[in-house]
Amino acid sequence: MKDIIVIGGGPGGYVAAIRGAQLGMDVAVVEMDSFGGTCLNRGCIPTKTLYRSAEIMKTLKHIDDFGIEVNDYKLNVEKVQERKANVVNTLVGGVEQLLKGNKVEIVKGKAFLQDKNTVKVETKDGEVILEGKNIIIATGSKPEMPNIKGIENEKIITSDEILEFKSIPKELVVVGGGVIGMEFASIFNAMGSNVTVIVARDSILYDVDRELTKRYTAMAKKSGISIKTSTRINEFIDAGNEVIIKCEDKKGDVDFKANEVLIAKGRYGNFDGMNLEKIGIEHDRKRIKVDKNYKTNVEGIYAIGDVNGISLLAHAASHQGVEAVEYICKNKQCHESIIPGCIFTFPEIATVGMTEEVIKENNIPYVKNKFLFGANGKALALGEGEGFVKAICNSENHKLLGIHIMGPHASDLIHEGVVAIEKGMTVDDFKEVVHAHPTLGEAFHEAIMGLNKEAIHSITK
């Protein structure tokens, strides 16, 4: 009998399997597709590989600003796809080698729960029965398709299909203004598509600090992305090479046309057909229910990552995998860690902690400060002076509550904020922390010091 059986080899599952092996457990991992899950195969990594190609295209449009003359360039879709595949395959192969190196048993196939200690796996060579003291479900998520008339049209696709594009659509409509929708909108806009984003709510990136979304919305529109908020889709109509999107906004009926429509309305837990009902695991339509230690209501069965709906982020899944295994092996209670979010638009957006809106809702006394990248030497040298770092602290004890960044390398800069908020640091804790010059990190430091009106390179009122 195995100590731990992990179902799913994505960023939650494979990390849990490896951590279990490190702690001396006899571990098996079941994966029906490629290791790395959605993140490596159909999410984080392929989209960021495409993002890099789009970023270069965006730079080339303004290359003369850097004193470089380029007379002719074009996007080679076949080579873009080839590069993406090479990056993905390299990382997927690396995960499998890590599992083997840690002596984790790998079983390829579809898993079904038989009881709380037994997993049946249908492999290409027949049926395999695994028995384990503990089972961790880490089967990830899948795209959600709204119930809209005409949505079965083949030109209406999800994030899975759009990654395999063979050409750049002239007109692309993105349904949904969340992280997935805005990342693809940014990528295809930079690659040459005319992009329209349709959002039912009154704002894109609804859960991001509104000061950032307001500024980013203006920048996205300036780059050529059309954003239609407070707009409801009623029907999709096939029109040959196009799709007509019948909508309704505050003014009445409005139509849009597109060569392709990307549905980016979110994702939900991927656990259909696993026999959850048979053994009584509590769940709703979108997620498996868990407690603070990622335990389901069935003893010995856990659920981590997207499948539990707590945070649909790869790094959150990996963290939950480690936490769940350490609870199993060492009875170490799980810690509700601070999870950063990164959005790969142009410019990047990264956040951690509470937004100003949440702080207000909770009646927490606060002070906020912004430092503009336009006043940062490294940002100007990069040609990326747009955006800012926004810092928020409790006005009574000066503990940092939220860091919100929009600008160059925001996804790298945010980690200093993660450490600060996770460890309960105050503004004064940063006063003697020297930041190298010239770096983007100086913008973070200035934003923090401005909370005490001690920023040097900006005037704080």
Secondary structure, DSSP 8 states (H G I E B T S, - for coil): -EEEEEE--STTHHHHHHHHHHTT--EEEEESS-TTHHHHHHSHHHHHHHHHHHHHHHHHTTGGGGT---------HHHHHHHHHHHHHHHHHHHHHHHHHTT-EEEESEEEEEETTEEEEEETTEEEEEEEEEEEE---EEE-----BTTT-TTEE-HHHHTT-SS--SEEEEE--SHHHHHHHHHHHHHT-EEEEE-SSSSSSTTS-HHHHHHHHHHHHHHT-EEE-S-EEEEEEEETTEEEEEEEETTEEEEEEESEEEE-S-EEE--TTS-HHHHT--B-SS-B---TTSB-SSTTEEE-GGGG-S---HHHHHHHHHHHHHHHHH----------EEE-SSS-EEEEE--HHHHHHTT--EEEEEEEGGG-HHHHHHT----EEEEEEETTT-BEEEEEEESTTHHHHHHHHHHHHHTT-BSGGGTT----SS-THHHHHHHHHGGGT--SSS---
